[in-house]
């Protein structure tokens, strides 16, 4: 494309130096229009390249941000699950302690009941 622009510039310079006939004036206008079209095409291609680069950067940024947000949510939910598990463990420990305490309290009563059934007291 750069070569084509150089060629158009050369032709424009040549036509400007020569005494222009109507046909040459038309040709000069055509060359000017062609130059403008090529320059616009070059500029639009550059704009498209910049837009593609920006789009790629935006996608990468969104992917990174999504990954980070996902990790944060994962860790938050894991902490909630750990807290709930600890709460259940703590509740179970208290329940086990209460059951053992009641068992110890009732052990002497149970032994007396069993002995009373096996060995009747007071019949010597």
JOBELMO-V533792 format. One record per residue. N is the residue number from 1. RES is the residue in one letter. SS is DSSP state (a for helix, b for strand, c for the rest). Layout:
N,RES,SS + N,RES,SS
This chain:
1,X,c + 2,X,a + 3,X,a + 4,X,a + 5,X,a + 6,X,a + 7,X,a + 8,X,a + 9,X,a + 10,X,a + 11,X,a + 12,X,a + 13,X,a + 14,X,a + 15,X,a + 16,X,a + 17,X,a + 18,X,c + 19,X,c + 20,X,c + 21,X,c + 22,X,a + 23,X,a + 24,X,a + 25,X,a + 26,X,a + 27,X,a + 28,X,a + 29,X,a + 30,X,a + 31,X,a + 32,X,a + 33,X,a + 34,X,a + 35,X,a + 36,X,a + 37,X,a + 38,X,a + 39,X,a + 40,X,a + 41,X,a + 42,X,a + 43,X,a + 44,X,a + 45,X,a + 46,X,a + 47,X,a + 48,X,a + 49,X,a + 50,X,a + 51,X,a + 52,X,a + 53,X,a + 54,X,a + 55,X,a + 56,X,a + 57,X,a + 58,X,a + 59,X,a + 60,X,a + 61,X,a + 62,X,a + 63,X,a + 64,X,a + 65,X,a + 66,X,a + 67,X,a + 68,X,a + 69,X,a + 70,X,a + 71,X,a + 72,X,a + 73,X,a + 74,X,a + 75,X,a + 76,X,a + 77,X,a + 78,X,a + 79,X,a + 80,X,a + 81,X,a + 82,X,a + 83,X,a + 84,X,a + 85,X,a + 86,X,a + 87,X,a + 88,X,a + 89,X,a + 90,X,a + 91,X,a + 92,X,a + 93,X,a + 94,X,a + 95,X,a + 96,X,a + 97,X,a + 98,X,a + 99,X,a + 100,X,a + 101,X,a + 102,X,a + 103,X,a + 104,X,a + 105,X,a + 106,X,a + 107,X,a + 108,X,a + 109,X,a + 110,X,a + 111,X,a + 112,X,a + 113,X,a + 114,X,a + 115,X,a + 116,X,a + 117,X,a + 118,X,a + 119,X,c + 120,X,c + 121,X,c + 122,X,c + 123,X,c + 124,X,c
